[in-house]
Amino acid sequence: MIQFMLLFSRQGKLRLQKWFTAQTEKSKKKMSRELISQILIRKPKMSSFLEWKDLKIVYKRVCELDIIFNFEKAYFMLDELLLGGELQETSKKNVLKAIAAQDLLQEEETPQGFFEDAGLG
Amino acid sequence: MSIKILTDTTISSLSQLFLLIPSHLKMLGGALSFSQLKKSPQRPPPNPGPPVAARPASNYSKNPLTNHGLALSYTNMPAVRGDGMRGLAVFISDIRNCKSKEAEVKRINKELANIRSKFKGDKTLDGYQKKKYVCKLLFIFLLGHDIDFGHMEAVNLLSSNKYTEKQIGYLFISVLISQNSDLINLINQSIKNDLSSRNPVHISLALQCIANIGSKDMAEVFAPDIPKLLVSGDTLDVVKQSAALCLLRLFRTDPSIIPGGEWTSRIIHLLNDQHMGVVTAASSLIDALVKKNPDEYKGCVPLAVSRLSRIVTASYQDFQDYTYYFVPAPWLSVKLLRLLQNYAAPEDPGVRGRLNECLETILNKAQEPPKSKKVQHSNAKNSVLFEAISLIIHNDSEPNLLVRACNQLGQFLSHRETNLRYLALESMCLLATSEFSHEAVKKHQETVINALKTERDVSVRQRAVDLLYAMCDRSNSEDIVLEMLTYLETADYSIREEMVLKVAILAEKYATDYKWYVDVILNLIRLAGDYVSEEVWYRVIQIVINRDDVQGYAAKTVFEALQAPACHENMVKVGGYILGEFGNLIAGDQRSSPAVQFRLLHSKYHLCSSSTRALLLTTYVKFINLFPEIKEQIQKVLSQDSNLRNADAELQQRASEYLQLSNVTSLDVLATVLEEMPPFPEKESSGLLNLLKKKRPGRVPENPEIKSGEEGGSSKPQAIISGGIPPPSAGNGGASADLLGLGFDGGNGDAGGSSSSMNGNGISADQPTDNLKKFYCKNNGILYENEIVQIGVKTECKANLARLALFYGNKTSTPFINFQPIVTCSPELATALVLQVKTVDSTVEAGAQFQQMVNLECVADFTSQPDLNVSFMNSGLPYKVSCKIPISINKFMEATEMNGDSFFSRWKNLSMPQQESQKIFKGSLPMDPTQTKTKLIGYGFSLLENVDPNPENFVCAGIVHTRSLQIGCLLRLEPNSQAHMYRLTVRSSKDSVAQHMCEVLADQF
């Protein structure tokens, strides 16, 4: 099973983290810190694998993904894709369908304009 | 640039994970460019750039929360449709624009104060506001700050009717609720309500939350509900998927929650579900259940094979939603292939045939031209291929498939994609363990060695090392060890220790010439001394001590190695130890005369740690024995203040005791005390292997011929009974601290034992001494001696196994030639006692001593003893020495403690006449109770105190171990000091044993 999933920037900022086994906050921080520095020093042509402690790390460089806004959506989507450290749904269409359904609910439920007018947001 | 990491503890799932990444990220991208997604939900654009904020600046400045004078840029503001929690977006934007860490903290503290006041305020917050603030708190937490409030508000959101509020509530508690929270009951109640909701999206949220937290009490509370959801006909497919993985998570928390009986079959049959997503989720669950209970779930094999077959033979158009870059259902294929690796190849010919067809098809497809140039296509295709190869290797039953797999991997070994080279090396490592493909793998040796030299990625080089280790056998061991040594010089620090262990294991395993082995280990120390753990250098010393053919060479080689101006401390240790034992073998050469050896070692002394110095002090005292001519020189060193008054107690003690020893004892006594180390218990290097496994848990490549534990030892020439003999005592075996017997109570203690017997016997030069009788009550000492030859014995016993070391000493000044010690058993003895005798060199140099190992196993009780006939030529004259090997049934006896009551009840139980043997005899030695006790204990009995009403009498108990039988033995010895007579009674469950013991012991007092 997948133990955890991290997404972080080239500057080492953690953007998304998902832990599929119980970990203390302290050990999460320690592990991500160590891993981020280990991964960042690896050169582009290297393989996507890193053997680290008793874990096998699989990583990939990707283009800028601005998930800091709507970060909660990233988590919702991740729950559709991966659950309990296992792949739940591999059909792109089905995952998007589930997310689209959530969005629809959101639109229906949200009162428009009220908060904007109050300037509170 | 962002980087995404996934981890997996199991290697085989790698390809699966690897495959996962690209599509997954695309989807995330899709999620974020929200509006675009909706227009074409099936095809998110490949590069979703950050959407541009549409909000006018004037509006923004109205927000009291953001009005803190920082320059703001809005270009990163997301477009929001519907509500999108604008306040949250503003807050995030603020944070992103903070120029410093301090500014960020300031902004966050301000926000926290605001939220706190909102939560505490009189005005009741509506759901939307709660959701927004809870989400802000979550964001702050994810930035790495502590959050100590808001939990209650999040729990309140769980019972909201609005999906989005519920969803945020669940997200918050999934991330932030500690398992022993006071709120857990409230949370569980909300989850329970949602699980039984009619709205499937609510059920899904509840299931995902359970799967994310997966606590013990959730396992208790929800375990009964989830299996029902999983198999019910009313459940939506998407809910079933979550239910399957939720159940898996709870099963991992508490394996007892899985219902058995009819549920088994219903769960297995999820593999037949029409919905591919359900099958995908369920196959992970089934895989875990199978691992726990393979028999109960073995019905999944034909279902998995037929499912796989349908996928593999399908065209990519057949599974529209589940086809990924022209590969039909790659993730599910991989899961099914892994599921099948829990079982041996199917026995049913139909299922087996079908599976082999699938595997062939997958191998065939690998040869087809790619349907797309995209990396996703080749990733998906290769993931399935690698998993298929894993299954082929696992089944290890189809030579044809194995060879094809090997050829396929061979192609990948020189592929331009680093990932493929990595995975090929990894899979080939497994392939090397199969007898069908071991030879085929060896064809790639050059390529693998080349990978070691040229790969730029340590991950790949490490795989190459593993593969070389796995493919190593007797035919290529010299090349491979040499290449690994060469690589060691430049190897990454992170893998050096592991490499040292591998080289040491291979060199020992495949050494035909132990000189080569010694060279390899010394090279290891030279090249990577810091990474040579003590287990490794202990081992080379053990081997040198046990193999007389290599001792002279080892002495010469370490002497040369020590010449280097800067040599590693481990080299000093090995050098010191070996010269202390065998320095005499090179002392004839003026260039390595005793004084030169000593000066060389002592020149390193002051640079060494105290543990090394302690070892060197022992070497020095051994030198006093080996080389009396440098005694004074050494005594001077021992008596230096820096040793005699060293702050380190161990050094101080060694220096003063060794000095004293060399002052007060005669040469003879010194010679015995400082005798050459007795051989170490023979064993394979499983200690090193275990160490290697500890270094890399779960990831040690197998070398098919090297196994840890009992299996080893069968292929080693001249080795010991296969299976080996357990070390006789803690002090002598394993990698314990006293392994080398450097302590005062270590190996030399035994030699001390033989010295007392030697002096006590008053050996005369003309009368041959035969001490056979004495060996009934002792294990070590001189067995036979005349003016030419001395034969010593050391015995170690454990249960029904024994090891005897016979020491032959040439007392003359000319060598023994054609030296042949022959051990024989009478035919009748041969059935009761299994002997294995190590062969020895036919020449014994003048003044030299060497040992011969004899391993024995007691199959049944016996009374006679094996014959030892030694013949040799000395100064042109033939000699023959005949004596008995001092092994007797009592050597296999274990002393047994018991109280008076159980002694007498056992005594009564052995009341049949033939079970008792009695003798009344006149003592031939002075009656000395202490001597008597020593003999009875030496014979192997435990002496039971306060059992016999008459304190003069002795009662004893013991159990004799044979291969199949344990024989209880009880003894009573009644001395009559006035008449100088004894009455001896032995009772045993085996009459022959009682009789034999009675006869032998009657001759001892």
Contacts between the chains, C-beta under 8 A, distances in Angstrom:
chain1	res1	chain2	res2	distance
A	1	B	8	6.8
A	1	B	9	7.4
A	1	B	10	7.7
A	1	B	13	7.8
A	1	B	284	7.7
A	2	B	6	5.3
A	2	B	7	6.4
A	2	B	8	5.5
A	2	B	17	6.7
A	3	B	7	4.5
A	3	B	8	6.8
A	3	B	9	6.4
A	4	B	5	7.8
A	4	B	6	7.8
A	4	B	7	5.8
A	5	B	4	7.2
A	5	B	5	6.7
A	5	B	6	5.2
A	5	B	7	7.9
A	6	B	4	7.1
A	6	B	5	4.5
A	7	B	2	5.7
A	7	B	3	7.3
A	7	B	4	4.9
A	7	B	5	7.7
A	8	B	2	6.5
A	8	B	3	5.8
A	8	B	5	7.9
A	9	B	1	7.1
A	9	B	2	5.3
A	9	B	3	7.8
A	10	B	1	4.1
A	10	B	2	7.1
A	10	B	3	7.3
A	14	B	142	7.9
A	14	B	144	7.5
A	15	B	2	6.3
A	17	B	142	7.4
A	22	B	179	7.4
A	22	B	214	7.3
A	22	B	215	7.9
A	29	B	144	7.3
A	35	B	5	6.3
A	36	B	3	7.9
A	39	B	3	5.7
A	39	B	5	6.6
A	40	B	3	7.3
A	42	B	457	7.7
A	43	B	456	7.1
A	43	B	457	7.9
A	45	B	418	6.4
A	45	B	456	6.7
A	45	B	457	7.7
A	46	B	418	6.3
A	46	B	456	6.8
A	46	B	457	4.0
A	46	B	459	7.0
A	46	B	460	8.0
A	47	B	418	4.3
A	47	B	419	5.0
A	47	B	421	7.5
A	47	B	422	4.4
A	47	B	457	5.1
A	47	B	459	5.2
A	47	B	460	5.7
A	48	B	18	6.1
A	48	B	21	7.8
A	48	B	419	5.4
A	49	B	14	7.0
A	49	B	419	7.3
A	49	B	422	5.6
A	49	B	459	4.9
A	50	B	459	5.8
A	51	B	459	6.2
A	51	B	462	6.5
A	51	B	696	7.9
A	51	B	699	7.0
A	52	B	7	8.0
A	54	B	9	6.7
A	54	B	696	7.7
A	54	B	697	4.6
A	54	B	698	6.0
A	54	B	699	7.4
A	55	B	7	4.6
A	55	B	8	7.5
A	55	B	9	6.1
A	56	B	7	6.4
A	56	B	8	5.6
A	56	B	9	7.2
A	56	B	11	6.1
A	56	B	14	6.3
A	57	B	5	5.7
A	57	B	6	7.6
A	57	B	7	5.3
A	58	B	5	7.1
A	58	B	6	4.9
A	58	B	7	7.1
A	58	B	8	7.0
A	58	B	14	6.4
A	58	B	17	4.6
A	58	B	18	5.6
A	58	B	21	7.3
A	59	B	3	5.7
A	59	B	4	6.2
A	59	B	5	4.6
A	59	B	6	7.4
A	60	B	3	7.1
A	60	B	4	5.4
A	60	B	21	4.6
A	60	B	22	7.5
A	60	B	25	7.7
A	61	B	1	6.0
A	61	B	2	7.7
A	61	B	3	5.6
A	62	B	1	7.4
A	62	B	2	5.5
A	62	B	3	7.3
A	62	B	4	6.1
A	62	B	25	5.2
A	63	B	1	7.0
A	63	B	2	7.8
A	63	B	47	6.4
A	64	B	1	6.6
A	64	B	2	6.5
A	64	B	50	7.7
A	65	B	2	5.4
A	65	B	25	6.7
A	65	B	28	6.1
A	65	B	29	5.8
A	65	B	32	7.0
A	65	B	48	7.9
A	66	B	32	6.3
A	66	B	50	4.3
A	66	B	76	7.3
A	67	B	28	6.2
A	67	B	31	7.8
A	67	B	32	5.5
A	68	B	92	6.1
A	68	B	96	6.6
A	69	B	32	7.3
A	69	B	76	7.4
A	69	B	77	7.6
A	69	B	78	4.1
A	69	B	89	5.9
A	69	B	92	5.7
A	69	B	93	7.9
A	70	B	31	7.2
A	70	B	32	5.8
A	70	B	34	6.9
A	70	B	78	6.3
A	70	B	84	7.6
A	71	B	92	7.9
A	71	B	139	6.5
A	71	B	142	6.9
A	72	B	135	5.9
A	72	B	138	7.1
A	72	B	168	6.6
A	72	B	171	5.9
A	73	B	31	5.1
A	73	B	32	7.2
A	73	B	34	7.6
A	74	B	28	5.8
A	74	B	31	6.3
A	74	B	32	7.4
A	75	B	171	5.6
A	75	B	175	8.0
A	76	B	167	6.6
A	76	B	171	7.3
A	77	B	27	6.3
A	77	B	28	6.4
A	77	B	31	4.8
A	78	B	28	7.9
A	79	B	208	4.6
A	79	B	212	7.4
A	81	B	24	6.3
A	81	B	27	6.8
A	83	B	208	6.3
A	83	B	211	4.9
A	83	B	212	8.0
A	83	B	241	7.8
A	83	B	242	6.1
A	83	B	245	4.0
A	83	B	246	7.0
A	83	B	249	7.6
A	83	B	281	7.6
A	84	B	211	4.4
A	84	B	212	7.9
A	84	B	214	6.9
A	84	B	245	4.5
A	84	B	246	6.8
A	84	B	248	5.5
A	84	B	249	3.7
A	84	B	252	7.7
A	85	B	249	7.8
A	86	B	245	5.4
A	86	B	248	6.6
A	86	B	281	7.2
A	86	B	284	4.0
A	87	B	16	7.7
A	87	B	20	6.8
A	87	B	280	6.2
A	87	B	281	7.7
A	87	B	284	7.2
A	87	B	331	5.5
A	87	B	335	7.7
A	88	B	241	5.1
A	88	B	242	6.8
A	88	B	245	5.5
A	88	B	277	7.3
A	88	B	280	7.2
A	88	B	281	5.1
A	89	B	238	7.7
A	89	B	241	6.1
A	89	B	277	4.8
A	89	B	280	7.0
A	89	B	281	7.5
A	90	B	23	7.8
A	90	B	276	7.9
A	90	B	277	7.3
A	90	B	280	5.8
A	90	B	322	6.4
A	90	B	324	7.2
A	90	B	329	7.4
A	90	B	330	8.0
A	90	B	331	4.4
A	90	B	332	7.1
A	91	B	276	7.1
A	91	B	277	6.2
A	91	B	321	4.0
A	91	B	322	5.3
A	92	B	23	6.3
A	92	B	26	7.5
A	92	B	27	6.2
A	92	B	42	7.3
A	92	B	321	7.6
A	93	B	41	7.7
A	93	B	42	5.6
A	93	B	321	4.8
A	94	B	238	7.5
A	94	B	277	5.9
A	94	B	321	6.3
A	95	B	27	5.9
A	96	B	27	7.2
A	96	B	30	6.6
A	96	B	37	7.0
A	96	B	41	4.8
A	96	B	42	6.9
A	96	B	44	7.7
A	97	B	41	7.2
A	98	B	238	6.5
A	99	B	31	6.2
A	99	B	37	7.8
A	100	B	37	7.5
A	100	B	38	6.8
A	100	B	41	5.6
A	101	B	201	7.0
A	102	B	163	7.0
A	102	B	164	7.7
A	102	B	167	7.2
A	102	B	201	7.5
A	103	B	34	7.4
A	103	B	38	7.3
A	103	B	82	7.6
A	105	B	163	4.3
A	105	B	164	6.4
A	105	B	201	7.2
A	106	B	82	5.5
A	106	B	83	7.0
A	106	B	163	7.4
A	106	B	164	4.7
A	107	B	81	7.2
A	107	B	82	4.1
A	109	B	162	4.7
A	109	B	163	6.6
A	109	B	164	5.6
A	109	B	165	7.8
A	110	B	82	5.0
A	110	B	83	3.6
A	110	B	128	7.3
A	110	B	164	7.4
A	111	B	83	7.7
A	111	B	128	7.3
A	112	B	82	7.7
A	112	B	83	7.6
A	115	B	83	7.8
A	115	B	86	6.9
A	115	B	87	7.4
A	115	B	128	7.5
A	116	B	59	7.8
A	116	B	86	6.5
A	119	B	59	7.5
A	119	B	62	4.4
A	119	B	63	6.1
A	119	B	64	7.8
A	120	B	63	7.7
A	120	B	87	6.3
A	121	B	63	6.5
A	121	B	85	7.6
A	121	B	86	3.7
A	121	B	87	3.4
A	121	B	88	7.8
A	121	B	89	7.7
A	121	B	90	5.7
